[in-house]
């Protein structure tokens, strides 16, 4: 769950992660890799928001495309365009989209067999084929990728709409590019311009068909249109059911540190929770789903713009929140600074009932009864990749980077909830981490700080007290932005031992 502690004051401390479309550019290498994936899998240029999101993810995870390809394979676009094709047709289509030719018989038979037997997915095949391209094949793929990059940039620069309705013309354009195409000449040519001209403007005053597109949705590998809605309309949608909220933020600002010293700070967040949400006045409340008791924990989310300090964010004129309905089960909230969107929350409805079996946490204790969430109860988790980089110092102080990954798990316990937060030094990866009161966030040592809270330990549901952890270890067996698993063995300052495991997967 995105909690109040991750609002602006924590942004400055570095609790949020880089999303390039919201403040700064991703690396050229990551942008190229993502566009190549769009060309290979979809046969088209990526939308600006989707490319920016995934390129930012690649910069964080060292270039691993597996998460992107997994999402591509479950997207709405995939189902609409490719859902009825046979495995043979799907694999052959990859060759056509990447290289402009049919697949060889032997290669086609091999990959069809691998997919049908469950050894690999279509996305993994796309990566393997593109990675092994040679000669005219790699020349064609490189040229198509470069044209796709330029096309995406022009779509954004000209304020054009880019949705499922425009995909076929974009794909047709890319299919005309081959190994002999000079990308620069092609981009300056008539076909490129005519295709762009055929895309509607997002501005209704210029004949646009989509005045309230509500931004991009990187979760499905492309853009989605959305209709602007009021808080009252949002309240109707939020009346019941369980929603998965996915949050992306990123921004960059310059901080005046006095005495002529300034620093550039970048930060970002990627959070996911299973929860319900309600509208209360001008704010949206994200409610912990508490199936065990009658006292759920309510946390006001970031969405009330009055919670933010406009001066700290560098806003000159305005800071506002807007709401968009993509469908009955999909709502987007956008936070904008001076009319530039730098943060979004996507709400996707996953259940009509108020219960959801997350099965996230179990632990035993030397002094307290154990807890297990394996049986039809709700829970939530937050995954945050954090980075603060201080650079461009006028005094010539050495650049510094502080990185951490936070994994939070909340599950019912007694009449309220138990909340575990593991904050790992550096970028979390499988392995064992030693508990430290002050972790080494330079990432040179594998340390973790642990926070355990529950109203059952003292205090109230609205202000739960915690257990002070003095030592122990946490072992991550697997981790991604939507899943994590591991074990822990912790010792409190009173000498009590807590041991258990956490395991969730919301993909």
C-alpha positions in Angstrom: 0.0 0.0 0.0 1.2 3.5 -0.8 1.3 5.2 2.5 1.5 8.8 3.6 5.2 8.4 4.6 6.0 8.1 0.8 4.7 11.6 0.1 6.8 14.6 -0.8 9.0 14.8 2.3 10.1 11.3 1.6 10.5 12.0 -2.1 13.4 14.3 -1.2 14.9 11.6 1.0 14.9 9.3 -2.1 12.0 6.9 -1.6 10.8 7.1 -5.2 12.2 5.7 -8.5 13.0 7.0 -12.0 10.3 7.0 -14.6 11.8 8.9 -17.5 8.6 10.2 -19.0 8.0 12.1 -15.8 11.2 14.1 -15.5 14.3 12.9 -17.3 15.4 10.7 -20.2 16.4 7.1 -19.9 19.6 5.9 -21.5 19.8 5.6 -25.3 20.7 2.0 -24.9 17.6 1.2 -22.9 15.3 3.2 -25.2 16.7 1.3 -28.2 16.3 -2.1 -26.5 12.7 -1.3 -25.6 11.8 -0.1 -29.1 13.4 -3.2 -30.6 11.1 -5.3 -28.3 8.0 -3.4 -29.5 9.1 -3.9 -33.2 9.8 -7.6 -32.6 6.7 -8.5 -30.6 4.1 -6.0 -31.8 5.6 -5.0 -35.2 5.1 -1.3 -34.4 6.8 1.7 -32.7 6.1 1.9 -29.0 4.0 4.7 -27.4 6.0 7.4 -25.7 4.8 6.6 -22.2 5.3 2.8 -22.5 8.8 3.2 -24.0 9.8 5.7 -21.3 8.5 3.5 -18.5 10.2 0.3 -19.7 13.4 2.0 -20.6 13.5 3.4 -17.0 13.0 -0.1 -15.7 15.9 -1.4 -17.8 18.2 1.3 -16.5 17.3 0.1 -13.0 17.5 -3.7 -13.5 20.6 -3.8 -15.7 18.9 -4.3 -19.1 16.7 -7.4 -18.2 13.8 -7.5 -20.7 12.0 -10.4 -19.2 9.4 -8.4 -17.2 8.5 -6.4 -20.3 8.1 -9.4 -22.5 6.0 -11.1 -19.9 3.6 -8.1 -19.8 3.5 -7.9 -23.6 2.2 -11.5 -23.7 -0.8 -10.7 -21.5 -1.7 -7.3 -22.9 -5.0 -6.2 -24.3 -3.3 -5.5 -27.6 -1.8 -9.0 -27.8 -5.3 -10.5 -27.2 -6.9 -8.3 -29.8 -4.3 -8.6 -32.5 -2.8 -12.1 -32.0 -5.1 -14.0 -29.7 -6.7 -16.1 -32.4 -3.4 -17.0 -34.2 -1.9 -20.5 -34.1 1.6 -21.0 -32.7 3.0 -21.4 -36.2 1.4 -18.2 -37.3 2.7 -16.4 -34.2 6.3 -17.5 -34.6 6.3 -16.7 -38.4 4.8 -13.3 -37.6 7.9 -12.5 -35.4 10.2 -13.1 -38.4 8.0 -10.9 -40.6 7.9 -8.1 -38.1 11.6 -8.2 -37.3 13.2 -9.1 -40.6 10.5 -8.7 -43.3 10.6 -12.4 -44.3 9.1 -15.7 -43.6 10.7 -18.1 -41.1 12.9 -21.0 -42.3 11.1 -24.3 -42.0 13.6 -25.8 -39.5 13.7 -22.8 -37.2 9.9 -22.4 -37.4 9.4 -26.1 -36.4 11.9 -25.8 -33.6 10.3 -22.8 -32.0 6.7 -24.0 -32.4 7.7 -27.2 -30.6 9.4 -25.3 -27.8 6.4 -23.1 -27.2 3.8 -25.9 -27.5 5.7 -28.0 -25.0 5.9 -25.2 -22.5 9.7 -24.8 -22.6 9.6 -21.1 -23.6 7.0 -18.3 -24.2 6.5 -16.4 -27.4 8.2 -13.4 -25.8 11.3 -15.4 -24.9 11.3 -16.6 -28.5 11.1 -13.1 -29.8 14.2 -12.1 -27.7 16.1 -15.2 -28.8 15.4 -14.6 -32.5 16.3 -10.9 -32.3 19.4 -11.6 -30.3 20.7 -14.1 -32.9 20.0 -12.0 -36.0 22.9 -11.6 -38.5 23.5 -10.0 -41.9 20.4 -8.5 -43.6 18.2 -9.6 -40.7 20.0 -7.5 -38.1 20.3 -4.6 -40.6 16.5 -4.7 -41.1 15.8 -4.9 -37.4 18.2 -2.1 -36.6 16.7 0.2 -39.3 13.1 -0.6 -38.2 14.1 0.1 -34.6 15.6 3.5 -35.5 12.5 4.5 -37.5 10.4 3.4 -34.6 12.3 5.6 -32.2 11.9 8.7 -34.5 8.2 7.9 -35.0 7.5 7.7 -31.3 9.4 11.0 -30.7 7.3 12.7 -33.4 4.0 11.4 -32.1 4.9 12.9 -28.7 6.3 16.1 -30.1 3.2 16.7 -32.3 0.7 15.8 -29.6 -0.8 12.9 -31.5 -3.1 10.2 -30.1 -1.8 6.7 -30.3 -4.1 3.9 -29.5 -5.3 0.6 -30.9 -7.1 2.5 -33.7 -3.7 3.8 -35.0 -1.6 0.7 -34.6 -2.2 -0.8 -38.0 -1.0 2.2 -39.9 2.1 2.5 -37.7 2.8 -1.2 -38.3 2.4 -0.9 -42.1 4.9 1.9 -42.1 7.5 -0.2 -40.2 7.0 -3.1 -42.6 8.2 -1.0 -45.5 11.7 -0.6 -43.9 14.3 -3.1 -44.9 18.1 -3.8 -44.8 18.8 -1.2 -47.5 16.7 1.6 -46.0 18.6 4.7 -44.8 16.7 5.6 -41.6 17.4 9.3 -41.8 16.2 9.6 -45.4 13.2 7.5 -44.6 12.2 9.7 -41.6 12.4 12.8 -43.8 10.3 11.2 -46.6 6.7 11.4 -47.6 5.5 8.0 -46.3 6.7 8.9 -42.8 5.0 12.3 -42.8 1.8 11.0 -44.4 1.5 8.3 -41.7 2.0 10.9 -39.0 -0.5 13.2 -40.6 -3.1 10.4 -40.4 -2.9 10.2 -36.6 -5.5 12.4 -34.8 -4.5 15.1 -32.5 -5.1 14.8 -28.8 -6.2 18.4 -28.7 -10.0 18.6 -29.3 -9.5 22.1 -30.8 -7.4 20.6 -33.5 -9.9 17.9 -34.4 -8.6 15.4 -31.9 -10.7 12.5 -31.0 -9.4 12.1 -27.5 -9.4 15.3 -25.3 -8.9 13.4 -22.1 -6.5 10.6 -22.8 -5.3 10.4 -19.2 -1.8 9.5 -20.1 -0.1 6.3 -21.0 -0.5 2.8 -19.4 2.9 1.0 -19.6 1.4 -2.1 -17.9 -0.1 -3.3 -21.2 2.7 -2.4 -23.5 0.9 0.4 -25.1 -1.3 3.5 -24.6 -4.9 3.5 -23.4 -7.5 6.2 -23.8 -9.3 7.4 -20.7 -12.3 9.6 -20.0 -11.9 12.4 -17.5 -14.1 11.8 -14.4 -14.9 13.7 -11.2 -14.3 12.6 -7.7 -18.0 11.8 -7.4 -17.8 9.5 -10.4 -14.7 7.9 -9.0 -16.6 7.3 -5.7 -19.2 5.2 -7.6 -16.6 3.0 -9.2 -14.9 2.5 -5.9 -17.9 1.4 -3.9 -16.9 -2.3 -3.6 -14.4 -4.9 -4.7 -10.7 -5.3 -4.4 -8.3 -3.4 -6.7 -4.7 -3.7 -7.5 -3.0 -0.3 -7.5 0.3 0.2 -9.3 2.2 3.4 -8.8 5.0 5.0 -10.8 6.7 8.2 -10.0 9.8 10.0 -11.0 11.1 13.5 -10.8 14.3 15.5 -10.7 14.9 18.8 -9.0 17.7 21.0 -7.9 18.0 21.6 -4.2 19.7 24.8 -2.9 21.8 23.6 0.1 23.1 27.0 1.0 26.5 28.6 0.9 26.5 28.3 -2.9 26.1 24.5 -2.7 23.4 22.8 -4.8 22.6 19.3 -5.7 20.6 17.5 -8.4 18.3 14.8 -6.9 16.5 12.1 -8.8 14.1 9.7 -7.3 11.4 7.1 -8.2 8.8 4.6 -6.9 7.1 1.5 -8.2 4.5 0.3 -5.7 1.8 -2.3 -5.9 -0.9 -3.1 -3.4 -4.1 -5.1 -3.1 -6.7 -2.9 -1.4 -10.0 -1.1 -1.6 -10.3 2.6 -2.0 -12.9 5.2 -1.1 -13.5 8.9 -1.7 -13.7 11.2 1.3 -14.2 14.9 0.5 -11.3 16.0 -1.7 -9.1 13.0 -0.9 -8.9 9.4 -1.9 -8.4 6.9 0.9 -6.6 3.6 0.2 -8.0 1.1 2.7 -6.1 -1.9 3.9 -8.3 -4.9 3.3 -8.8 -6.4 6.7 -10.9 -9.6 6.7 -9.9 -10.6 10.2 -11.3 -7.7 12.2 -13.6 -4.7 12.1 -11.0 -2.0 12.4 -9.3 -1.6 9.1 -6.3 0.7 8.8 -7.0 3.7 6.6 -4.2 5.7 5.1 -4.7 8.9 3.1 -3.0 8.5 -0.2 -0.9 11.1 -2.0 -3.8 12.2 -4.3 -4.9 15.3 -2.5 -2.7 18.0 -4.1 -2.8 20.0 -0.9 -0.5 17.4 0.7 2.3 18.5 -1.5 4.7 21.5 -1.2 4.7 23.1 -4.6 7.9 25.0 -3.9 9.7 21.8 -3.1 8.6 20.2 -6.3 9.5 23.3 -8.3 6.0 24.0 -9.5 5.7 27.5 -10.8 1.9 27.7 -11.3 0.0 24.6 -10.3 0.0 21.2 -8.8 -3.1 19.1 -9.4 -4.6 15.6 -9.5 -6.8 14.4 -12.3 -8.8 11.2 -12.6 -9.6 9.1 -15.7 -11.8 6.1 -16.3 -10.3 3.6 -18.8 -13.0 1.0 -18.2 -15.3 -0.1 -15.4 -12.4 -2.0 -13.9 -9.5 0.4 -14.7 -9.0 3.9 -13.2 -6.0 6.1 -13.5 -5.0 9.0 -11.3 -2.4 11.5 -12.5 -0.4 14.0 -10.5 0.8 17.0 -12.6 3.1 19.9 -11.9 2.7 22.9 -14.2 0.6 20.7 -16.5 3.4 18.1 -16.8 2.4 14.7 -15.5 5.1 13.1 -13.4 3.2 10.5 -11.5 0.4 8.0 -12.0 -1.5 5.4 -10.1 -3.3 2.7 -12.1 -6.2 0.9 -10.3 -7.2 -2.4 -11.8 -10.1 -4.3 -10.3 -9.3 -7.9 -9.5 -12.3 -9.1 -7.5 -15.9 -8.1 -7.0 -15.9 -9.4 -3.4 -14.1 -7.8 -0.5 -11.7 -10.7 0.1 -8.6 -11.7 -1.8 -6.2 -14.5 -0.9 -2.7 -13.0 -1.2 -1.0 -15.6 1.0 1.8 -13.1 1.7 3.1 -13.7 5.2 3.5 -16.2 7.9 5.6 -16.1 11.0 6.1 -17.7 14.3 7.3 -16.1 17.5 8.8 -17.2 20.8 6.3 -15.0 22.7 3.3 -14.5 20.4 1.0 -16.7 18.5 1.9 -17.3 14.9 0.1 -15.7 11.9 -0.6 -17.2 8.5 -2.4 -15.5 5.6 -2.9 -18.5 3.4 -6.7 -18.8 3.8 -8.9 -16.3 2.0 -7.8 -13.1 3.5 -6.5 -9.8 2.1 -3.1 -8.3 2.2 -1.0 -5.8 0.3 2.6 -5.1 -0.6 4.7 -2.2 -1.7 7.9 -2.6 -3.7 10.0 0.6 -4.0 13.3 1.0 -5.9 14.9 4.2 -4.5 17.8 6.2 -5.7 19.1 9.6 -4.6 22.0 11.0 -6.6 23.7 14.2 -5.5 25.8 15.7 -8.3 26.8 18.9 -10.0 28.2 20.3 -6.7 29.5 23.8 -7.0 32.2 23.0 -4.4 33.4 20.0 -6.4 32.2 17.5 -3.8 32.3 13.9 -5.1 29.1 12.7 -6.6 27.2 10.3 -4.4 24.4 7.8 -4.9 22.2 6.2 -2.3 20.1 3.2 -3.4 17.7 0.9 -1.6 14.8 -1.4 -2.2 11.8 -1.5 0.1 9.4 -4.5 0.3 6.4 -4.1 2.6 3.9 -6.8 3.5 0.7 -6.3 5.5 -1.5 -9.1 6.6 -4.3 -9.6 9.2 -3.2 -10.4 12.7 -5.5 -10.7 15.7 -8.0 -7.9 15.4 -5.9 -5.7 13.2 -2.9 -6.2 10.9 0.8 -7.0 11.2 3.0 -4.9 9.0 6.5 -6.1 7.9 8.8 -3.7 6.0 12.2 -4.9 4.7 14.5 -2.1 3.4 17.4 -3.6 1.5 20.7 -1.8 0.7 21.2 -1.3 -3.0 19.0 -3.0 -5.5 17.5 -6.1 -3.9 18.6 -9.4 -5.5 18.3 -13.0 -4.3 20.7 -13.7 -1.4 21.1 -13.3 2.4 21.1 -9.8 4.1 22.3 -9.0 7.6 20.0 -6.9 9.7 21.5 -3.5 10.5 20.0 -0.5 12.4 21.5 1.8 9.7 21.9 -0.1 6.5 24.7 0.6 4.0 22.7 2.2 1.2 25.8 2.5 -1.0 25.2 -1.1 -1.7 28.7 -2.2 -0.8 27.4 -4.4 2.0 24.3 -6.6 1.9 22.3 -5.2 4.8 18.6 -4.8 5.6 16.6 -2.8 8.1 13.3 -4.3 9.4 10.2 -2.6 10.7 7.5 -4.7 12.4 4.3 -3.1 13.5 0.8 -4.1 14.7 -1.8 -2.8 17.0 -1.6 -6.1 18.8 1.9 -5.2 20.0 0.5 -2.0 21.7 -1.0 1.3 20.6 -4.0 1.5 18.3 -4.9 0.4 14.8 -4.5 4.0 13.5 -1.1 4.4 15.3 0.4 0.9 15.7 3.5 0.4 17.7 6.4 -1.6 16.5 8.9 -4.2 17.7 12.6 -3.0 17.7 14.7 -5.5 15.8 18.3 -5.7 17.0 19.8 -8.5 14.8 19.0 -11.3 12.5 18.9 -12.0 8.8 16.6 -11.9 5.8 17.0 -14.1 2.7 15.5 -13.2 -0.6 14.8 -16.2 -2.8 13.2 -14.2 -5.6 12.2 -10.6 -6.2 10.6 -8.4 -8.9 8.3 -5.3 -8.8 5.2 -7.5 -8.6 6.5 -10.5 -6.6 8.9 -11.4 -3.9 9.6 -14.4 -1.7 12.0 -15.1 1.2 12.5 -16.0 4.8 13.5 -14.1 7.9 14.8 -14.8 11.4 14.8 -11.7 13.6 15.7 -11.0 17.2 14.1 -8.1 19.0 15.8 -5.9 21.6 14.0 -7.9 24.3 15.5 -11.1 23.0 12.3 -12.5 21.3 12.8 -14.4 18.1 10.5 -13.9 15.1 10.9 -16.3 12.1 8.8 -16.9 9.1 8.5 -16.3 5.4 6.8 -14.0 2.9 5.6 -14.9 -0.6 3.4 -13.0 -3.0 2.9 -12.8 -6.7 0.4 -10.4 -8.3 1.3 -10.9 -11.9 
